[in-house]
Amino acid sequence: MAETFEPLSNDLILRAARGEPVERPPIWVMRQAGRYLPEYNQAKGGRDFFSVCRDPELASTITLQPILRYANLIDAAIIFSDILVIPQAMGMTVEMLEAKGPHFPNPLRKPEDLSQLKSEVDVRAELAYVFDAIRLTRRKLAGRVPLIGFVGAPWTLMSYMVEGGGSKTFMFVKTWIFKHPSTTHSLLARITDVCVEFLAHQVLAGAQMLQVFDSWAGELSPHDFRTFALPYIRRISARVPVRIKELGGEPVPMTIFAKGAWYALDELCESGYQVVGLDWTHDPESAVAVANGRVTLQGNMDPNVLYGGREAITQAVERIAKGFGGGRKGWIVNLGHGITPFVDPEDLKWFFEETRRVTGASE
Ligand code: CP3
């Protein structure tokens, strides 16, 4: 049986995701718990990143940091974890190198390397620490705001697993998909199965909304996105609600954020998600026209505007809010990608306050 938690005192983001009219648009920020916050750096100390993810007490403390700092300005929490916990659960070693990012000592460079993956992944056991962190975070949130769970999309996860880390050229994964399309599809299908199980169990543990991050979508041509990314994005949205019900839970709103896939916006609006995340390469007006009320849109200020100071932030907020039609329906305010280190937390606060002012909220 799923645990029961305190009722929500702020369910704005869930109502906006369902397409209901709202008194003001909800706000949260991707990567809102992270290195730009001094309290994050302090809590993490010298610890290894993934050992922090595996410590439910610490992960829940970090998840709550932006909620405490920006009390009443922020409308959702996102569980502190990483998209790369799936490759780990599938049997791969992933390290987080200081100032360099993720590193896989044994990447999947050729089809024979697939033998290092487990044939069966016991998601409940392998990722139990995430479910524990979610349950603990729900208790600590005590209904203040909804908690978002997430996964990396299959294409993005495959890219990391094959490249062995971030990449500028994507040479290894492009070699793989164009040389071995059929093993590509079987690998993407295996990753998808783990994603579905992981998302469903996050909801059973207490996640109230889900987001799928396809951070490397923009590396594919429109044709290859339709071939290697979109079918698995759709499979996730089709299967997750079914799996949640099988497990005895209630489906929750789902968001797809396919960074760089501006060309696929129309298809993403038909991909089975209630919310479509936009990076900053979209003009809000045109995105609203394409979406035409089919989904709620999320985004999309360039996170680097936060480096530009208060005047730049105010101008961007005014322009973007106008583009989204004011936000009483169909808009969740966010950045167009994760917030970056070195942003002054006071400037992020200004972004929240200006959004509130411009979207006409009096509370
Ligand atoms: O606050 C939140 O949004 C929740 C936590 C979260 C993290 N990573 C924590 C993190 C979330 C949702 C992610 C998702 C994630 N992880 C993505 C998708 C979003 C995106 O940015 O496109 C990706 C591609 C990753 C993989 C990853 N993890 C990279 C490339 C890096 C290194 C780059 C960087 O920003 O540091 C990480 C590390 C990471 N994940 C950190 C945090 C707070 C910083 C590591 C540290 O503290 O040492």
Boltz pocket constraint, residues with backbone or C-beta under 6 A from the ligand:
constraints:
  - pocket:
      binder: B
      contacts: [[A, 29], [A, 30], [A, 31], [A, 32], [A, 33], [A, 34], [A, 35], [A, 44], [A, 49], [A, 78], [A, 79], [A, 80], [A, 81], [A, 82], [A, 83], [A, 84], [A, 96], [A, 98], [A, 100], [A, 101], [A, 102], [A, 150], [A, 166], [A, 213], [A, 215], [A, 338]]
      max_distance: 6.0
